[in-house]
Amino acid sequence: MIEYKERDLLGGWSMAVVVNGATLGHIRKDGQDGSFVYYKGPHNQMNWSLYDADLEVLKTKIEASF
């Protein structure tokens, strides 16, 4: 089961993507166009995997990738 845990992040907002207690990635908001961007991996902050302007659509894309 995938859980989304919202977190305050210095300089912005983040949402951890957690499966069975392990963080598999996180979602951040793009500062340029306001889209939501998914970064695969617990520490990856440079190379995004998926993005969408709608957070719920992005969550659906993330869930389909598992």
C-alpha positions in Angstrom: 0.0 0.0 0.0 1.3 3.4 -1.0 1.1 6.2 1.6 1.8 9.9 1.0 3.2 11.8 4.0 3.3 15.6 3.8 6.4 17.2 5.2 7.6 20.7 5.7 10.9 21.3 4.0 13.2 24.2 4.5 12.5 26.4 1.5 9.4 24.5 0.3 7.0 21.7 0.6 7.5 17.9 0.1 5.5 14.7 0.2 7.2 11.4 0.9 6.0 8.4 -1.1 6.1 5.5 1.4 5.5 1.8 0.7 5.5 -0.7 3.5 7.3 1.8 5.8 10.1 2.5 3.3 10.4 5.9 1.5 10.7 5.2 -2.2 10.6 8.8 -3.4 9.1 12.2 -2.8 7.0 14.8 -4.5 8.0 18.4 -4.6 6.4 21.5 -6.2 8.2 23.0 -9.2 9.1 26.6 -8.5 8.8 27.7 -12.1 5.4 26.5 -13.2 3.8 25.1 -10.0 3.6 21.5 -11.3 4.2 18.6 -9.0 7.3 16.6 -9.6 8.1 13.0 -8.4 11.7 12.1 -7.6 12.3 8.4 -7.4 14.6 7.2 -4.6 14.8 8.3 -0.9 17.6 10.8 -1.5 17.2 11.9 -5.1 16.6 15.6 -5.5 18.1 16.2 -8.9 16.5 13.8 -11.5 12.7 13.7 -11.6 10.8 10.7 -12.9 7.3 12.0 -13.4 5.4 15.3 -13.2 1.9 16.7 -13.6 0.1 20.0 -12.8 -2.5 18.0 -10.8 -1.3 16.3 -7.7 -4.0 13.5 -7.8 -3.0 12.7 -11.4 0.6 12.5 -10.4 -0.2 10.1 -7.6 -2.1 7.9 -10.1 1.0 7.9 -12.4 3.2 7.0 -9.4 1.0 4.1 -8.4 0.9 2.8 -11.9 4.7 2.7 -11.9 4.9 0.2 -9.1 
